[in-house]
Amino acid sequence: MSTPGAVPVSLAEIARLAGVGRAAVSNWRRRHPSFPARIAGTDVNPQFSLTDIENWLRDNKKLKKSAEREWLWPRFEALGGRDETGAAVAEVGRRLARRRAAAGESAFPEEVAALIERAVDLGWREGRSETFAFLLRRWLDVHVRQIATTPEPLAALMAELATRVAAVDGGVTVMDPACGTGHLLMAVTEAVKAVGGEAPTLLGVDRDPVLAALAEARLCLAGELRETEPARIDVREGDSLRDDPFAGNPVDIVLCNPPFNERDWGYEELATDARWGHGLPPRTEPELAWVQHCLAGLRPGGAAVLLLPPAVAARKAGRRIRGSLLRTGQLKAVVALPPGCAAPHSVSLHLWVLRAPVPGEEPQAGGHLLVADGVSRFPRDPGREWAPDWTAIGGFVREAVRRTDPAEVSPFVRRVPVIELLDDEVDLTPGRHITPSPADTASRLAASWREFKDVTARVSKSARLLAALELTSAPQDSPTATTVAELARAGALTLRGGQQPPEAAVRTGAPSAEDIPLLTVPDLLSGGEPRGHLAADDPAVREAVIAEPGDIVVVGVARAFSAWVHAGPPTALGPQLHAVRVQPEQLDAWFLAGSLRAPANVRQAGTHATSSSRIDVRRLQVRQVPLREQRRYGEAFRELAAFEQLARRTADLGADLVHDLGDELAAGRLLGGV
């Protein structure tokens, strides 16, 4: 049934292009005999011709009045794989930047060349920067698991640190030896401008030719649209470690977010390389090879800032190289960022700040290393959603790097004597070398005790209310029970099952204020905090099941089974999570939620006997009682839910108090008796 040459689109893509929900498209398909026939896929997941769909929407006056680029992307995506689409997007950016067409332009098939020309024409009409940024963003979203990028706020922070340490004056040359799509090089132009420097020369290398082409197009277009264009942009395909295309051309600044844990980095063929002035990096320490490569490419007094995994600061195999970096005074600072700042989001990545020595400078064996612990400075509350506060994080890092006096006191920043670090481990993890001051601990303990007393008082009040409830041994007249399915058929409630949004739509970086949190079962099993989110303007939001305040959320898996009245912001629900919305004149939400989460319901509605079995939410039972009686029980369920939250918070506070107070007692800070 597939049609050669046709661009296939799914029901979800049609809904996005038309600005409606997927259900509306399915309804059009059923009601309109003229709706185009599928050309591929299955009856469950059909695909249609983009051209046929566009014509049908226009003929039926259902065509969304939106930017034409929305219709461009499916055609780019249909070009083939990752590389074919990326190369075409890069060519669009190059043309919009008025750069000479790629030498291999003739290699583009006729239909691809026509699509590129159409995108370029659109860019001149609707905005060059906006059109290229849209295509690049969609391409990156599709391949988000294959391509790691540096978030823009972090890239700006790294660029600012480098310009400060390098003491930029006049024209500078900046290099990124693993540039990807150019996030770090994009940021450095603004950073240099902010300190009064001239337009920088930008050099980039990436061994992926598509990423290199995209970075070059992006930088050239940005330079074209700025008032002052960079002095020179030179992005090349290549392996910086094995065959650096810029070898022998020292630069003022190096910014790098290198690939992590890459064992095949060239250990054998580079064993005698002159760059290893601090020692041959072990095969298991590729990141230290990148550190030395960046240092080797600097002019005297130049600065490098790298984003590295935390293990680089502590792995035993790298202790000799770390020791040499300290003894020569070339490693200036290690900053631990709070988890979630960049991929992988579950760990605290480190910023390493280095400076190439100036001839005549003596090695600073008696010097200091600046360490800053952003993990402790910005702790994550497991019970609340967390996203990087880049304003606060940036301020903290800038203030930390500004410190030059070792005697200057800060609870999360310290200038550690190098001699103190040169032990058998040479562990540079900031948290290991920063001990909270007694004054800081005392104030934290006092705040914890105040909250503990407040919470325990509320627990006591809630406990008195719940203990006063009079419970009979059994209901005198047991009312009949009904199920969620029967209530839905009667119109007393609506039940909607969550679904997995497209992989490209789920983001794990810092959300904006308008973004929609995405809650999944794995989130509930690991603490309850949504780790992903959907952009508010993403078409996937229209397809998502959104739990609004007052809705009941029911978990359909036995090991995480629960039901609660949602009180947070609108939240998208993933698979096996269900949103129940009641008719308030027929059902009380708190009564229904409390009844649904009863343990007996798991046994009644579970499909298997294991903890991983699914719960058939439609089979969950609830007693049929008058609305007035529901509300009476609903108030009791509401109080019980509040008691549960207070009890959990009490346990968390108690554990923190035991930990902190135990440390203080062990340090001998007890003044009076118990």
HELIX and SHEET records of a PDB file:
HELIX    1   1 LEU A   11  ALA A   18  1                                   8    
HELIX    2   2 ARG A   22  ARG A   31  1                                  10    
HELIX    3   3 LEU A   50  ASP A   59  1                                  10    
HELIX    4   4 ARG A   69  GLU A   77  1                                   9    
HELIX    5   5 ARG A   82  LEU A   96  1                                  15    
HELIX    6   6 GLU A  105  ALA A  107  5                                   3    
HELIX    7   7 GLU A  110  GLU A  126  1                                  17    
HELIX    8   8 ARG A  128  VAL A  142  1                                  15    
HELIX    9   9 GLU A  152  VAL A  165  1                                  14    
HELIX   10  10 HIS A  183  ALA A  194  1                                  12    
HELIX   11  11 PRO A  209  LEU A  225  1                                  17    
HELIX   12  12 PRO A  286  ALA A  296  1                                  11    
HELIX   13  13 PRO A  310  ALA A  313  5                                   4    
HELIX   14  14 LYS A  316  GLY A  318  5                                   3    
HELIX   15  15 ARG A  319  ARG A  327  1                                   9    
HELIX   16  16 GLY A  374  ARG A  377  1                                   4    
HELIX   17  17 TRP A  390  ARG A  402  1                                  13    
HELIX   18  18 VAL A  418  LEU A  421  1                                   4    
HELIX   19  19 PRO A  430  HIS A  433  1                                   4    
HELIX   20  20 PRO A  438  ALA A  467  1                                  30    
HELIX   21  21 VAL A  484  ARG A  489  1                                   6    
HELIX   22  22 GLU A  503  ALA A  505  5                                   3    
HELIX   23  23 VAL A  521  LEU A  525  1                                   5    
HELIX   24  24 PRO A  539  GLU A  543  1                                   5    
HELIX   25  25 ALA A  558  ALA A  560  5                                   3    
HELIX   26  26 ALA A  589  LEU A  596  1                                   8    
HELIX   27  27 PRO A  599  ALA A  605  1                                   7    
HELIX   28  28 VAL A  617  ARG A  619  5                                   3    
HELIX   29  29 LEU A  627  ALA A  666  1                                  40    
SHEET    1   A 3 PRO A   8  SER A  10  0                                        
SHEET    2   A 3 PRO A  46  SER A  49 -1                                        
SHEET    3   A 3 ALA A  40  GLY A  41 -1                                        
SHEET    1   B 9 ARG A 232  GLU A 237  0                                        
SHEET    2   B 9 THR A 201  ASP A 206  1                                        
SHEET    3   B 9 THR A 173  ASP A 176  1                                        
SHEET    4   B 9 VAL A 251  CYS A 256  1                                        
SHEET    5   B 9 LEU A 298  LEU A 308  1                                        
SHEET    6   B 9 HIS A 350  ARG A 355 -1                                        
SHEET    7   B 9 LEU A 331  ALA A 336 -1                                        
SHEET    8   B 9 HIS A 368  ASP A 373  1                                        
SHEET    9   B 9 VAL A 413  PRO A 417 -1                                        
SHEET    1   C 2 ALA A 481  THR A 483  0                                        
SHEET    2   C 2 GLN A 621  ARG A 623 -1                                        
SHEET    1   D 4 LEU A 493  GLY A 497  0                                        
SHEET    2   D 4 LEU A 577  VAL A 582 -1                                        
SHEET    3   D 4 ILE A 552  VAL A 555 -1                                        
SHEET    4   D 4 ALA A 563  VAL A 565 -1                                        
SHEET    1   E 5 VAL A 506  ARG A 507  0                                        
SHEET    2   E 5 GLY A 532  LEU A 534 -1                                        
SHEET    3   E 5 ILE A 516  LEU A 519 -1                                        
SHEET    4   E 5 THR A 571  LEU A 573  1                                        
SHEET    5   E 5 VAL A 545  ALA A 547 -1                                        
END                                                                             
